[in-house]
Every structure is written in C-alpha cells, then in structure tokens.
Amino acid sequence: MKISFDLDDVLFVPPETYETEPVPRFLPRRLFPERLRKGTPDLIRTLQERGYEVWIYTSSHRTERYLRTLFRAYGIRFNGIVNAMRHEREVQRARKERLPQKLPNYYRIALHIDDEKAIRDNSVQYGYRTFCVREPDAHWAEKVLREAERVRALLQAQHS
C-alpha cells in the first residue's frame, strides 16, 4: 500500500510553533532551511518496515534532487516523489479542465496525509483518501500509523 505526505505544515513545520528534529550537523542550513516535524524519521521508517511504500506528494516546486538530499541527511529514503512539475507533466498534461493540485489516486496512493481542507474536500469528489494533520500534536505520528493500518485493513477486506 502506498501512503504519501504533503510537505509544508505537515513534514516541514515552523520551529517557532512545532517541535522539530535536530538538524544534522553536516546539513547546510542556508541551503536547506526547512525544519522537520519531530517524529518524522521514525514514522517514515516504521511505515516502511511495516511494508508501506512512502511517497511525497507536494504542490511545491522543490526539485526531487533537493528533497532526496535533504531527507537522506535524516536517514529517510522515499519510494516516490511527486512535486508540482511532475504533477503538471503526468497528471494535468494538456487537459483543458483544471484538475486539483493533488490527485493521489493517479499514482495508486491509498492514503494521502495533508493539512489543507481543500485537499480533503477534493478527496470526496475525486475518490481518494486523506488524513489531515494540522496543529502541533505530540501524537501525530501514532495517529497517522493508526489511520494507515485502518485503511490497509479496509482495502484488504474489500479484496477478500
């Protein structure tokens, strides 16, 4: 099962209001100003150990190389990355009608983690599952894990 995460205000958070991971010493802060939400590396590793493919799906224009480099410094490797450019090229393509900024089901992503209400609203219309994380929450990772397990059980029951 594939699960994806948005970046801004989900994995990347402002340190003034959220607990964040310590920045690796060798990561140049001026080139990589983002701060990871506390618990992100452990959550990603746990999901992958449990057999999930973990992706990034963001409307950001950060490059795949930039994101892979940043997360590798924290010991995280994603199974896939969809940024704004890839979404535009592969999902939107030459369609005249404007599609939502994220369409996780196009990539067979079973659960998308985001903070925006608009993404959750689009999930109903376009048929994908979302789980919202918003404000600082010390238990956010456990909630994501529970939701991932719930969705996996639901999908397994549908295929039985």
C-alpha positions in Angstrom: 0.0 0.0 0.0 1.2 3.5 -0.9 0.9 6.4 1.5 2.0 10.0 0.7 2.8 13.1 2.7 2.5 16.7 1.8 5.5 18.9 2.9 4.6 22.3 4.1 2.9 22.3 7.5 2.9 18.5 7.5 6.5 17.3 7.4 8.1 20.8 7.2 7.0 22.9 10.1 7.9 26.3 11.7 10.2 25.7 14.7 8.5 28.6 16.5 5.3 26.6 17.0 6.2 23.0 16.4 8.7 20.6 17.9 11.3 19.8 15.3 14.0 17.2 14.7 17.6 18.3 15.4 19.3 19.4 12.2 22.1 17.1 11.1 25.5 18.9 11.6 26.6 18.4 8.0 23.4 19.8 6.5 24.0 23.5 5.5 21.1 25.4 7.0 21.2 28.2 4.4 20.7 25.7 1.6 18.2 23.6 3.5 16.1 26.0 5.7 13.2 23.6 6.3 12.7 22.0 9.7 11.3 18.5 10.0 8.4 17.9 12.4 9.5 15.9 15.4 9.0 12.2 14.8 9.1 12.3 11.0 12.2 10.0 10.5 10.8 7.3 12.9 7.4 7.5 11.4 8.7 7.0 7.8 10.9 4.2 8.8 8.1 2.5 10.8 5.8 2.7 7.8 8.4 1.2 5.5 9.2 -1.5 8.0 5.5 -2.4 8.0 5.5 -2.8 4.2 4.2 0.6 3.1 5.6 2.5 0.2 6.1 6.0 1.4 5.9 9.0 -1.1 6.0 12.7 -1.0 3.1 14.4 -2.9 3.5 18.2 -2.8 2.4 21.2 -4.8 5.8 22.7 -4.1 8.3 23.3 -6.9 11.2 21.9 -4.8 13.1 19.6 -7.0 13.3 15.8 -6.5 17.1 16.0 -6.1 16.7 18.7 -3.4 14.1 16.7 -1.5 16.1 13.4 -1.7 19.3 15.2 -0.5 17.5 16.9 2.4 15.7 13.7 3.6 18.7 11.5 3.1 20.5 13.7 5.7 17.9 12.5 8.2 18.2 8.9 7.1 15.0 8.9 5.1 14.5 7.5 1.6 11.2 7.9 -0.1 9.8 5.4 -2.6 8.5 8.1 -4.8 8.2 11.9 -5.1 5.6 13.9 -6.9 6.2 17.7 -7.0 4.4 20.4 -8.8 6.4 19.9 -12.0 5.8 16.1 -12.1 2.1 16.5 -11.3 1.8 19.1 -14.1 3.6 16.8 -16.6 2.0 13.5 -15.7 -1.5 14.3 -14.3 -2.6 17.6 -15.7 -0.8 17.2 -19.1 -2.7 19.0 -21.9 -6.1 18.8 -20.3 -8.2 21.9 -20.7 -10.1 21.4 -17.5 -8.0 22.3 -14.4 -7.5 19.3 -12.1 -6.8 19.6 -8.4 -3.2 20.3 -7.3 -3.0 16.8 -6.0 -4.6 13.6 -7.3 -3.0 10.7 -5.3 -5.1 8.0 -6.8 -3.5 8.7 -10.2 -0.3 7.2 -8.6 -2.3 4.4 -6.8 -1.6 6.1 -3.5 -4.1 4.7 -1.0 -3.8 7.4 1.7 -2.5 11.0 1.5 -1.5 13.0 4.6 -2.1 16.7 4.3 -3.1 19.8 6.3 -5.3 21.6 3.8 -9.1 21.4 4.0 -9.3 21.9 0.2 -7.3 18.7 -0.4 -9.7 16.8 1.9 -12.7 18.3 0.1 -11.3 17.3 -3.2 -10.8 13.7 -2.0 -14.6 13.2 -1.9 -15.1 14.5 -5.4 -12.1 12.7 -6.9 -12.2 9.5 -4.9 -9.0 9.4 -2.8 -8.4 9.1 0.9 -6.9 11.8 3.0 -5.9 12.2 6.7 -5.4 15.7 8.0 -2.8 16.8 10.4 -2.8 20.4 11.4 -1.8 21.9 14.6 1.1 20.8 16.8 0.3 17.4 18.2 2.7 15.2 20.1 0.8 12.1 19.0 0.5 12.9 15.3 2.7 10.0 14.2 0.7 7.5 16.1 -2.5 8.9 14.6 -1.0 8.5 11.1 0.1 5.0 11.8 -3.4 4.1 13.1 -5.0 5.6 10.0 -2.6 3.7 7.7 -3.5 0.4 9.4 -7.2 1.2 9.3 -7.1 2.0 5.5 -5.0 -1.1 4.8 -7.5 -3.3 6.7 -10.3 -1.7 4.8 -8.6 -2.4 1.4 -7.8 -6.0 2.4 -11.4 -6.5 3.4 -12.6 -5.1 0.0 -10.3 -7.5 -1.9 -11.3 -10.6 0.1 
